[in-house]
Amino acid sequence: MNIEEINYTILSGEADEFLDGIVKAVKIRKDALKPQIWEFQIGDKVKIINANPKYLNGSTATITKVNRTKVVIDLDTPAGKFSRNITTPLGMLEKI
């Protein structure tokens, strides 16, 4: 089954009785794809994604500390008021 068939099945109502299960399965799969804290180490280079303020998106940084659920980064190039010792959630980072 390809994506068009899956979309058609859902949008046409053929899968209405399974929608709750589909939503739950998608959430579980998306959570499994999120980066995990053990994937990051001090010295790793990362790119900022999904940031607010938006001007930080695309900036690169180096991890300086790994906490239990977040990491601390130093930007390679200061941006606005941000430069060093920025604590950030993993969902905002992509390893490079």
N, C-alpha and C positions, 0 to 999 in steps of 0.2 A: 504494500500500500504506500503510495507517495503522499506528499504534503497536500496536494490538491484534493485527493480522495478523502484524506482525513478532514480537511477543512469543509468539504462538501457534506460529509457525513454529519459533522457537528452543526454547521449552519442550516442544513435542511431540516434538522429536528430528528433525524434518524437515531441520534445518540442521546436524546433527552434523558432517558432513564439512567444514563451513565455519567452525566455531567459532573456530579459531585465527586465521583471517583476519578474522572479525568483531571479535574482541578487539583485534587489531592496528589495525584501522581505527578503532575507538572510541578507542583510546589516541592515535593520531595526531590525530584530530579534537579530542579534549579538550585536547591540547597546543596546537593551533592557536588555541583559544579563550582560553587563558591570557593575562593582560595581559602586554604587552611593555615593556621598560624605556624605549623611546623614546616611549611614550605618556604618560610622567610628566615633569613639569617642576617646578622650584622654584616654590613658591607655590600649587600645585594643592591643592584640598581633597579629602580622602579619608575614607572610612568604614572602620573596622576590621571585618573579618569573619574567621571561622575562627581566632580567636586563642586562645591558651592563656597566661594565665588567661582564662577565659570572660567575666569581668566587663568586659573590654576590648571585647568585641563590641558594635558599634553606636556606639562612641566616634568622634568626628570629630577630624581632625588636619590639619595643613598640612605639605606636603613642604618640607624645608629643604635637602636635598642629594640628588642623584641619583648613585649609584655605578654600577658595571658591571652588577650583578645585583640590587642591593637599593637601597632608599631610606631616608633618615633623616627622621623625622617629629617634630613637636612636637604633643602632644595639645592640643586647644582647652580641655578641662577636665581637670586632673590626675586620675588614677585610681590609687588605691593608691600604690605606690612609683614609678609611671610618670608622667612629665610631658614631659620634653624629651630630644632627641637619642636617639631610639629607632630603631635600625637594624632594618628589617623586610623580609621577602621580599614580593614583589609579590602572591603568592597570598593574603596576608592583607589586601589593600587593594582597595577599590572606589572609583573616581572618582565624585565627586558634583558 
